Amino acid sequence: MKKLIAALALVTAIGATAPVIVMAHEGHKQAADSQTAEGAGVVKAIDKDAGTVTIQHGPIKALKWPAMTMKFKATTEAIASAKVGQKVHFVMKNDNGQPLVTAIHAM
């Protein structure tokens, strides 16, 4: 974790010459090369009132994220297409430094 923090500090310091998009999740940050990323996993929970979906996903190489279970903010459309227990492919975008799931498709 210390190496990750040191690496992120270095990337942030270089930020003026090489912009980096940062997405936060579960209390730590990962650098992203683009504004969107895709993943595959299983929907574990849906909270329509909170606008969130919990997905147990595999590694997301574009963000250098390992496999884990995460609660994501999601659009109304994405939530409407999800079902608990369903295997899905999902698309997320950077929304002010936070991942926002914009599409969920059954696999």
N, CA and C atoms as a LAMMPS dump frame, in Angstrom:
ITEM: TIMESTEP
0
ITEM: NUMBER OF ATOMS
321
ITEM: BOX BOUNDS ff ff ff
-5.0000000000000000e+02 5.0000000000000000e+02
-5.0000000000000000e+02 5.0000000000000000e+02
-5.0000000000000000e+02 5.0000000000000000e+02
ITEM: ATOMS id mol type element x y z
1 1 1 N 0.828 -1.187 0
2 1 2 C 0 0 0
3 1 3 C 0.869 1.246 0
4 2 1 N 2.014 1.217 0.75
5 2 2 C 2.903 2.375 0.779
6 2 3 C 3.475 2.649 -0.605
7 3 1 N 3.812 1.569 -1.341
8 3 2 C 4.338 1.746 -2.693
9 3 3 C 3.283 2.365 -3.599
10 4 1 N 2.02 1.946 -3.43
11 4 2 C 0.926 2.502 -4.222
12 4 3 C 0.768 3.984 -3.935
13 5 1 N 0.799 4.361 -2.669
14 5 2 C 0.657 5.774 -2.294
15 5 3 C 1.823 6.585 -2.843
16 6 1 N 3.042 6.056 -2.741
17 6 2 C 4.207 6.765 -3.27
18 6 3 C 4.11 6.918 -4.783
19 7 1 N 3.675 5.866 -5.462
20 7 2 C 3.533 5.935 -6.921
21 7 3 C 2.474 6.948 -7.318
22 8 1 N 1.364 6.966 -6.598
23 8 2 C 0.312 7.936 -6.898
24 8 3 C 0.776 9.355 -6.626
25 9 1 N 1.577 9.558 -5.576
26 9 2 C 2.111 10.888 -5.286
27 9 3 C 3.006 11.354 -6.426
28 10 1 N 3.827 10.461 -6.959
29 10 2 C 4.693 10.802 -8.078
30 10 3 C 3.878 11.142 -9.313
31 11 1 N 2.875 10.337 -9.612
32 11 2 C 2.014 10.595 -10.769
33 11 3 C 1.307 11.935 -10.611
34 12 1 N 0.854 12.237 -9.399
35 12 2 C 0.178 13.505 -9.145
36 12 3 C 1.133 14.671 -9.35
37 13 1 N 2.371 14.527 -8.899
38 13 2 C 3.36 15.594 -9.053
39 13 3 C 3.667 15.864 -10.52
40 14 1 N 3.618 14.829 -11.333
41 14 2 C 3.892 14.977 -12.758
42 14 3 C 2.648 15.448 -13.505
43 15 1 N 1.532 15.481 -12.833
44 15 2 C 0.236 15.78 -13.439
45 15 3 C 0.185 17.004 -14.325
46 16 1 N 0.993 18.015 -14.08
47 16 2 C 0.956 19.223 -14.9
48 16 3 C 1.393 18.943 -16.33
49 17 1 N 2.263 17.964 -16.517
50 17 2 C 2.735 17.671 -17.869
51 17 3 C 2.109 16.421 -18.461
52 18 1 N 1.56 15.576 -17.637
53 18 2 C 0.932 14.347 -18.129
54 18 3 C -0.364 14.125 -17.362
55 19 1 N -1.484 14.665 -17.863
56 19 2 C -2.74 14.545 -17.118
57 19 3 C -3.143 13.09 -16.884
58 20 1 N -3.621 12.832 -15.702
59 20 2 C -4.068 11.497 -15.314
60 20 3 C -5.462 11.624 -14.733
61 21 1 N -6.341 10.756 -15.138
62 21 2 C -7.693 10.724 -14.589
63 21 3 C -7.664 9.761 -13.418
64 22 1 N -8.163 10.183 -12.292
65 22 2 C -8.129 9.347 -11.105
66 22 3 C -9.55 8.991 -10.693
67 23 1 N -9.783 7.712 -10.471
68 23 2 C -11.084 7.232 -10.003
69 23 3 C -10.876 6.642 -8.617
70 24 1 N -11.707 7.032 -7.676
71 24 2 C -11.578 6.528 -6.309
72 24 3 C -12.561 5.385 -6.07
73 25 1 N -12.164 4.445 -5.235
74 25 2 C -13.076 3.386 -4.814
75 25 3 C -12.564 2.779 -3.528
76 26 1 N -13.491 2.484 -2.653
77 26 2 C -13.187 1.787 -1.408
78 26 3 C -11.993 2.39 -0.675
79 27 1 N -11.883 3.722 -0.655
80 27 2 C -10.879 4.375 0.164
81 27 3 C -9.503 4.524 -0.447
82 28 1 N -9.282 4.065 -1.666
83 28 2 C -8.005 4.321 -2.311
84 28 3 C -8.211 4.645 -3.774
85 29 1 N -7.156 5.143 -4.424
86 29 2 C -7.294 5.634 -5.788
87 29 3 C -6.449 4.808 -6.746
88 30 1 N -6.906 4.753 -7.972
89 30 2 C -6.191 4.079 -9.045
90 30 3 C -6.175 5.004 -10.248
91 31 1 N -5.099 5.024 -11.007
92 31 2 C -5.015 5.859 -12.203
93 31 3 C -5.684 5.152 -13.368
94 32 1 N -6.344 5.931 -14.198
95 32 2 C -7.008 5.401 -15.386
96 32 3 C -6.435 6.077 -16.616
97 33 1 N -6.374 5.339 -17.714
98 33 2 C -5.862 5.902 -18.951
99 33 3 C -6.949 6.557 -19.778
100 34 1 N -8.208 6.29 -19.489
101 34 2 C -9.283 6.861 -20.289
102 34 3 C -10.449 7.226 -19.393
103 35 1 N -11.455 7.825 -19.996
104 35 2 C -12.626 8.255 -19.243
105 35 3 C -13.593 7.11 -18.961
106 36 1 N -13.477 5.992 -19.665
107 36 2 C -14.387 4.869 -19.447
108 36 3 C -13.605 3.574 -19.234
109 37 1 N -14.262 2.627 -18.6
110 37 2 C -13.682 1.3 -18.404
111 37 3 C -14.829 0.298 -18.401
112 38 1 N -14.493 -0.965 -18.673
113 38 2 C -15.497 -2.023 -18.719
114 38 3 C -15.083 -3.166 -17.814
115 39 1 N -16.075 -3.889 -17.335
116 39 2 C -15.795 -5.032 -16.489
117 39 3 C -16.869 -6.091 -16.624
118 40 1 N -16.615 -7.227 -15.997
119 40 2 C -17.585 -8.322 -15.982
120 40 3 C -17.668 -8.844 -14.563
121 41 1 N -18.868 -9.252 -14.179
122 41 2 C -19.03 -9.76 -12.83
123 41 3 C -20.439 -10.237 -12.564
124 42 1 N -20.786 -10.291 -11.277
125 42 2 C -22.1 -10.744 -10.836
126 42 3 C -22.706 -9.658 -9.951
127 43 1 N -23.96 -9.306 -10.233
128 43 2 C -24.664 -8.311 -9.423
129 43 3 C -24.998 -8.952 -8.079
130 44 1 N -24.557 -8.323 -6.999
131 44 2 C -24.782 -8.844 -5.649
132 44 3 C -25.9 -8.114 -4.924
133 45 1 N -26.095 -6.821 -5.234
134 45 2 C -27.141 -6.041 -4.566
135 45 3 C -27.489 -4.83 -5.415
136 46 1 N -28.731 -4.378 -5.27
137 46 2 C -29.211 -3.179 -5.959
138 46 3 C -29.941 -2.327 -4.928
139 47 1 N -29.612 -1.04 -4.88
140 47 2 C -30.312 -0.101 -3.998
141 47 3 C -30.816 1.049 -4.865
142 48 1 N -32.05 0.928 -5.336
143 48 2 C -32.617 1.942 -6.228
144 48 3 C -32.702 3.302 -5.548
145 49 1 N -33.048 3.319 -4.259
146 49 2 C -33.172 4.591 -3.544
147 49 3 C -31.837 5.325 -3.456
148 50 1 N -30.76 4.587 -3.225
149 50 2 C -29.428 5.188 -3.123
150 50 3 C -28.772 5.36 -4.489
151 51 1 N -29.334 4.707 -5.515
152 51 2 C -28.743 4.784 -6.851
153 51 3 C -27.437 4.019 -6.952
154 52 1 N -27.391 2.837 -6.289
155 52 2 C -26.164 2.045 -6.312
156 52 3 C -26.428 0.602 -6.719
157 53 1 N -25.374 -0.01 -7.228
158 53 2 C -25.391 -1.428 -7.556
159 53 3 C -24.07 -2.007 -7.051
160 54 1 N -24.156 -3.156 -6.385
161 54 2 C -22.954 -3.824 -5.89
162 54 3 C -22.632 -4.956 -6.851
163 55 1 N -21.39 -4.944 -7.346
164 55 2 C -20.962 -5.936 -8.334
165 55 3 C -19.691 -6.617 -7.844
166 56 1 N -19.702 -7.948 -7.864
167 56 2 C -18.491 -8.731 -7.614
168 56 3 C -17.854 -8.903 -8.987
169 57 1 N -16.776 -8.149 -9.245
170 57 2 C -16.202 -8.139 -10.591
171 57 3 C -14.819 -8.769 -10.628
172 58 1 N -14.455 -9.191 -11.823
173 58 2 C -13.112 -9.694 -12.051
174 58 3 C -12.149 -8.523 -12.179
175 59 1 N -10.878 -8.802 -12.452
176 59 2 C -9.905 -7.724 -12.611
177 59 3 C -10.321 -6.768 -13.738
178 60 1 N -10.067 -5.485 -13.52
179 60 2 C -10.322 -4.478 -14.551
180 60 3 C -8.962 -3.908 -14.928
181 61 1 N -8.38 -4.471 -15.994
182 61 2 C -7.011 -4.146 -16.386
183 61 3 C -6.814 -2.67 -16.694
184 62 1 N -7.793 -2.035 -17.332
185 62 2 C -7.651 -0.622 -17.707
186 62 3 C -7.43 0.272 -16.492
187 63 1 N -7.933 -0.149 -15.341
188 63 2 C -7.796 0.645 -14.119
189 63 3 C -6.798 0.032 -13.14
190 64 1 N -6.241 -1.123 -13.53
191 64 2 C -5.312 -1.857 -12.672
192 64 3 C -5.972 -2.251 -11.349
193 65 1 N -7.255 -2.592 -11.418
194 65 2 C -8.002 -3.032 -10.239
195 65 3 C -7.995 -4.55 -10.182
196 66 1 N -7.756 -5.134 -9.025
197 66 2 C -7.896 -6.585 -8.881
198 66 3 C -9.374 -6.951 -8.79
199 67 1 N -9.649 -8.221 -8.819
200 67 2 C -11.025 -8.687 -8.618
201 67 3 C -11.458 -8.297 -7.211
202 68 1 N -12.696 -7.832 -7.084
203 68 2 C -13.235 -7.449 -5.774
204 68 3 C -14.731 -7.23 -5.886
205 69 1 N -15.366 -6.991 -4.763
206 69 2 C -16.778 -6.64 -4.727
207 69 3 C -16.865 -5.171 -4.358
208 70 1 N -17.586 -4.387 -5.189
209 70 2 C -17.681 -2.942 -4.987
210 70 3 C -19.112 -2.459 -5.12
211 71 1 N -19.426 -1.433 -4.355
212 71 2 C -20.7 -0.741 -4.5
213 71 3 C -20.433 0.474 -5.384
214 72 1 N -21.113 0.533 -6.541
215 72 2 C -20.945 1.622 -7.493
216 72 3 C -22.182 2.507 -7.524
217 73 1 N -21.993 3.795 -7.704
218 73 2 C -23.095 4.666 -8.096
219 73 3 C -23.441 4.246 -9.517
220 74 1 N -24.706 4.327 -9.891
221 74 2 C -25.119 3.898 -11.225
222 74 3 C -26.267 4.762 -11.716
223 75 1 N -26.37 4.866 -13.042
224 75 2 C -27.477 5.614 -13.625
225 75 3 C -28.772 4.829 -13.429
226 76 1 N -29.885 5.533 -13.509
227 76 2 C -31.201 4.902 -13.38
228 76 3 C -31.37 3.81 -14.425
229 77 1 N -30.913 4.081 -15.648
230 77 2 C -31.034 3.108 -16.741
231 77 3 C -30.223 1.848 -16.447
232 78 1 N -29.012 2.027 -15.931
233 78 2 C -28.169 0.869 -15.625
234 78 3 C -28.799 0.024 -14.519
235 79 1 N -29.299 0.685 -13.487
236 79 2 C -29.931 -0.04 -12.376
237 79 3 C -31.16 -0.806 -12.859
238 80 1 N -31.942 -0.188 -13.736
239 80 2 C -33.164 -0.822 -14.239
240 80 3 C -32.87 -2.106 -15.015
241 81 1 N -31.677 -2.198 -15.606
242 81 2 C -31.357 -3.375 -16.412
243 81 3 C -30.657 -4.473 -15.61
244 82 1 N -30.432 -4.244 -14.323
245 82 2 C -29.702 -5.212 -13.498
246 82 3 C -30.641 -6.047 -12.634
247 83 1 N -30.208 -7.286 -12.375
248 83 2 C -30.935 -8.179 -11.477
249 83 3 C -29.918 -8.855 -10.567
250 84 1 N -30.249 -8.979 -9.295
251 84 2 C -29.361 -9.641 -8.342
252 84 3 C -29.11 -11.078 -8.793
253 85 1 N -27.846 -11.484 -8.752
254 85 2 C -27.451 -12.828 -9.15
255 85 3 C -27.099 -12.957 -10.62
256 86 1 N -27.35 -11.921 -11.387
257 86 2 C -27.128 -11.939 -12.836
258 86 3 C -25.65 -11.722 -13.168
259 87 1 N -25.123 -12.533 -14.115
260 87 2 C -23.781 -12.301 -14.652
261 87 3 C -23.901 -11.166 -15.653
262 88 1 N -23.013 -10.164 -15.521
263 88 2 C -23.144 -8.968 -16.346
264 88 3 C -21.812 -8.482 -16.895
265 89 1 N -21.925 -7.712 -17.947
266 89 2 C -20.85 -6.878 -18.48
267 89 3 C -21.298 -5.463 -18.148
268 90 1 N -20.396 -4.626 -17.629
269 90 2 C -20.802 -3.269 -17.282
270 90 3 C -19.79 -2.249 -17.773
271 91 1 N -20.285 -1.047 -17.999
272 91 2 C -19.463 0.07 -18.459
273 91 3 C -19.558 1.158 -17.404
274 92 1 N -18.409 1.741 -17.077
275 92 2 C -18.423 2.849 -16.124
276 92 3 C -17.596 3.996 -16.667
277 93 1 N -17.894 5.191 -16.16
278 93 2 C -17.136 6.368 -16.564
279 93 3 C -16.675 7.106 -15.321
280 94 1 N -15.713 7.982 -15.516
281 94 2 C -15.217 8.825 -14.443
282 94 3 C -16.206 9.969 -14.264
283 95 1 N -16.776 10.078 -13.077
284 95 2 C -17.722 11.144 -12.758
285 95 3 C -17.157 11.933 -11.578
286 96 1 N -16.391 12.962 -11.899
287 96 2 C -15.737 13.772 -10.857
288 96 3 C -14.884 12.926 -9.918
289 97 1 N -14.1 12.031 -10.495
290 97 2 C -13.188 11.216 -9.707
291 97 3 C -13.78 9.951 -9.129
292 98 1 N -15.048 9.693 -9.399
293 98 2 C -15.717 8.5 -8.882
294 98 3 C -16.24 7.658 -10.043
295 99 1 N -16.169 6.334 -9.939
296 99 2 C -16.731 5.504 -11.004
297 99 3 C -18.258 5.558 -10.983
298 100 1 N -18.848 5.729 -12.151
299 100 2 C -20.304 5.738 -12.313
300 100 3 C -20.654 4.704 -13.368
301 101 1 N -21.427 3.692 -12.995
302 101 2 C -21.844 2.666 -13.954
303 101 3 C -22.935 3.259 -14.831
304 102 1 N -22.697 3.241 -16.146
305 102 2 C -23.637 3.833 -17.101
306 102 3 C -24.399 2.795 -17.906
307 103 1 N -23.919 1.555 -17.915
308 103 2 C -24.611 0.497 -18.662
309 103 3 C -24.312 -0.852 -18.021
310 104 1 N -25.335 -1.685 -17.967
311 104 2 C -25.201 -3.058 -17.473
312 104 3 C -25.922 -3.96 -18.467
313 105 1 N -25.216 -5.001 -18.947
314 105 2 C -25.783 -5.929 -19.927
315 105 3 C -25.637 -7.356 -19.406
316 106 1 N -26.717 -8.116 -19.458
317 106 2 C -26.67 -9.522 -19.045
318 106 3 C -25.748 -10.297 -19.969
319 107 1 N -25.037 -11.274 -19.405
320 107 2 C -24.132 -12.113 -20.206
321 107 3 C -24.781 -13.466 -20.44
